[in-house]
């Protein structure tokens, strides 16, 4: 997989919304059980049950989204009698499934999950914010997140596994970037070149990323991450691609930076 680190695409305005989204995601992770270290704290089982109860309360769950009703039984946060088991009971709270999609966009399973998502958001989100303007960009970001979550939910309507992460919304940003700036150059780390930085066009970086997500979601390739909702990435990307094409058609042609050729 190609890992982008920086794009050569100038900005006209400071991307404050993108920065705010990154900050919000970091702060939320710091406040959730996923960021806590259990070395000197509670047992691993207690931490797992606490995190499971937290996700049952706040994460997007496909069955809840498709039925618009919260689960009848959820984790209480207390370890069960057996190894890796947690007590469950009727929820002591009211949960709005549609609102849980918004919460889930700011929840991550850990620092590696968060940093991977934020890297893509910082590299590509700033130019989309610059093109869309701040408020429309924020609504676009959230819309793609909702499309990703509900698209995955209707394709897996019986699933009760929580959906968390900003990747569905960020996939929409990538789709819009591909539509609007396909020829922009992106400095990327490529495994085939021993992770030496290479400047390659955005259409290759993002196109290969999308194909890989689709292959994983369709089961044609081994992903190495069985808990990743790759189909949500596909839905989010397609939503962003369509909106990006509309914006590109309705506005002035894309301007790319000019880089002098060396002799």
N, C-alpha and C positions, 0 to 999 in steps of 0.2 A: 504494500500500500504506500502511495506517495504521501509524505507528510509536509504540508505547506508551512512555511515559517514567516514569509513576508511577501507582499505583492507590490509591484511597481505601478501603482495607480494613485495619482495625486488626489488630495482632498481639498475642497474649498472651505469646509467648515469643520470645527472640532466635533467628533462623534460622541457627544455627551451621553446620548441614550445607550449606545453600545457600552461605554464605560460604566454607566449606572447598572446595566444588566449584569455585567461581570461582577461588580461590587455586590449586588444583591445576591447573586448565586454564591459567592464566597461567604457572605455573612450568614445566609441561611444554613449552609453546610456546617458552619461553626456552632450553630444553635441546635443541630439535630444529633440524634444518637450515632449517626454514621461517622462523625468526626471524633468520637470519644475513644480513648485508648483503654483497653481492659487489662493491661499488664498489672497495674496495681489497684485497679478498681474492681467492679463486680465481675463475676465469672463470665466466661464466654457465652454460656447458655443464657444467663440473665440479660446480657447485652443483646443477644440475638432476639430474645423475646420482646425486649423493650423497643428494638428497632422494628420488629414485625408489627407490634401494636401501633407504632407511630405511622408506619406506611398504611396500615389498614384504615387509620383515621384520616390521613391527609393525601395519600397518593391516588392516582386514577386507576380504577380497577375495571377491566373490560365488562364484566357482567353488570356492574353498577351503571356503567355508561349506557349500555344497550337497553337496560330495563328501567333506568332512571330511579332505582331504589337501592339503598345501601344494603350490604350483606346482613343476613339475619344473625350471624355469629362471627365475631371477630376476636383477635388475640387480645388478652387483657394486659399483657406485659409481664406476667408472672411465669416463671419456669414451671413446666409440667413435671409429672413424676418420672418420665423416662428421659433418656438422653435426647437432646435436640428437639424436645417437645415443649409446647407452651399451652397454658390454659386458655380456653376460649369461652365466650359467653355472649349474650345479647349486648349490642353496643349501648353504652351509657350516654351517647351523644347523638345529635342529628347531623347527618352528612349530606351535602348537596353534591351529587355526582358531577354535575357540570362545572361547579366551582372547583372541584378537586383537580380538574385538568389544569387550571391556572396554578394551583399550589404545586402540582407535580412538576411543572416546568422549572421550578427553582429547587427541586430536591435532587440530590445525587447520592450514589452509593458509597462514595469515598473521594479522596483527593485525586486519584488517577482518573476516575470518571469525570470529575469536574474539570481538571486541567486540560484533558483532551477536548472537551466541548468548548471551553473558553478560548483555546488556541484558534480553532476554526472561526469562532465568533469575532475575535479581534482581527484576524487576518482579512476576513471577507465582509464582516458586518459594517465596518466603518464606511466603505464606499456605497453600500446599499442605503445606509442612513443618509449619506450625503446626497444621493440621488432622489430618495423618497421624501426627504425632510423628516424632522424628528417625530412628530406625532403620528403621521401616516406610517412611518417605519415601525413604531412601537405597535400599532394596531396590526400591521402586516406580520410582525414577528409572532404576536399572540395568536393571530388567525392560523398561521401555519402550524403552530403548536397544537391547536384544537383539531385541525384537519388530520394531523398525524395521529393524535390520540384516538379520535373517533374512528378514523379509517382502520386502525389496528384493532379497535374494540369490535367493530362489526365483522371483521374477518376472523376474530377469535372470541365470539360472543359468550362462550362458556367459561372463559379463563377468569380466575380469581387472583392471578399473579399481578401485583402492583406494577404500574408503569410510572417510572420516575425519570427525570433528566430533561435537559434543554435541547437534546439532540434533534427532536422532531421539529422544533421551531428553527433551530440553526440549519437544519437540512433545507428548510424553506429559503433561508438566506443564501445558501449555496446555489439553489436552483435559480433564484433571481440573479445572482452574480453571473452564472453561466449564460443566462439569456441576455444580459445587458453588457457584460464585459468579457466575451468569450476569448478575445485575443490579448487580454491583459497578461503580462508576464508575472509569474509567481516563482519566487525562490523556494525550492522544495528539497527535502531530503529523500533520496530514492534508494531503497534497499539494494537494488541491483548494482548501484555505483558505490556501495559501501558507505551509504549515508553522506556522501559528498554533496554539498549544495549545488543544485542545478536549476537554471532558469528555464522554465517551461511554460507554455500557454495555459491559461485558466481552463480552456475547454478540455484539455487533456487531464489536468489535475482533478477537476470536478466531474468530468465525464467518467473517468476511471473509478472515482469514488462511488458514483451512483450505480454503475454496473456491478461493482463489488457488493453494494448493499442489496441490490436486486438478486444477485446470485445467492447470497446468504439467505435472504428471505424465502427464496424459492427452493432452497435445499440443494442447489447444484454445487455448492462448495462448502467445505468445512470451515466454520468461522472461528472456532476456538473460544467462542463466547456464547454459550447456550442460553444465557439469560438476557441477551440483547434483543430488543424489539426492532429488528432490521426492517420489517415491513412498515413500521411507523416512520422510519427515515425515508422510505420510498414515497409514502403519501405526502410527507412534508415537503420533500424535494419537488415533486410534481406540482404541488400547489404554488410553491415559490416560482417555479419555472413558468407556469402559465401567467401569473401576475407580472413577472419580469418581462415576458414577451409583450404583454399589453402595455406596460410602461414604456418599453423600448419603441414600440410602434407609435405611441401617442406623443413621444417627445423627440427632441433633437438627436441626431446621430451621436453615438458614443465617441468621446474624444480620448485618445490614448496618448500617454506621454511619449515624447520623441527622444530616443537615446542615440547620440552620435555614434557612428561606426568607427571603430579603431582601424588604423591602417597597418 
